[in-house]
């Protein structure tokens, strides 16, 4: 029994020594700035500011741990001190990732297996389990607004780091497209097709094409695709998908088609079940770009009285989204001509593509895409 007690006591001493070595006590009014990559520094880099920071951002209350070369953080964060909370990973290229965990030591080990030695820093803030979601979202927003590149997919407007999209559409072309007011001319020689998808969704397209309401929808759809999607002939299927007569809300507000980018529906047309002749267009756009031009939703709606504009705050995949809704194809075409609308739609679509590929590619209807790209 004495040997066991001494062993426990010795283990406690070792843990305390190890923790002191890697994370020494800090003066009350100091901030640790942990810089990674070619600008890496030690924990002795202190700047008095009243919190703990990663990069140039203060993170009050966080523990900053240098985890270079470590496969586990078990000795740095004893279970008795609490391991439930929000954490920030720092990568060698300067990217960050904000996450939450009931046991950050277990979660760090999982991240290390995936990213290997890319992870060089870990900041940890103890948070009660029922506040994890709120605190995590707040920290993601704060770091993004400070201009730090994040690897998070949800709760961020866009991913600032390099993505697979850059291999398909170089960054210079993305920037040129985003700032150009001109309509994109498709180079259809770069278009690729998965033939099995065309045949799989042919019946749905035939049902849509036979609908008396469909003919007047083609021009608005074509204009949106050619003017609001970056290089649609190149990004088709991988980054955007167009579904004909999807099953969404089919018993209440059945849709004629839905265009999705990443995980978010950026344009869809539906008709209420009890009012089949009322064709409604719903388009999601970047709220920041929209309000930069118009100042408020009220001012925009006064410019186009039959327009409904509001915050779409239920999309975790893309905060700061605004929803614009109007009736009839000609009203939607007019909406696309209003200053600030297309730039806001472009910003949203490009940000979503930079997050990753579309998750709805299996429902892509090539026959409907032919019309959207001007091939029919």
Protein Blocks (a to p, Z undefined) as FASTA:
>chain_A
ZZmmmmmmmmmmmmmmmmmmmmccddfkbccdddehjlbccfklccdehiacehjbcceh
iacddfehiabfklmmcfklopadcdddddfkopacddddfblklmmmmmmmmnmmmbmb
dcdddddfklmmmmmmmmmmmmmmnopacfbfghpabdfbdcfklmmmgfklmmmmmmpc
bdcdddfklpccdfklmmmmmmmmmmmmmpmklmmmmmmmmmmmmmmpghkllmgojloc
cdehifehklmmccfbdcdehjbcfbdcdddfklmmlccddddddfklmmmmnopaklmm
mmmmmbccdddfkbmklghiacdddehjklmmmmmmpghklmmmmmmmmmmmmnoccfkl
mmpcfklmmmmnopZZ
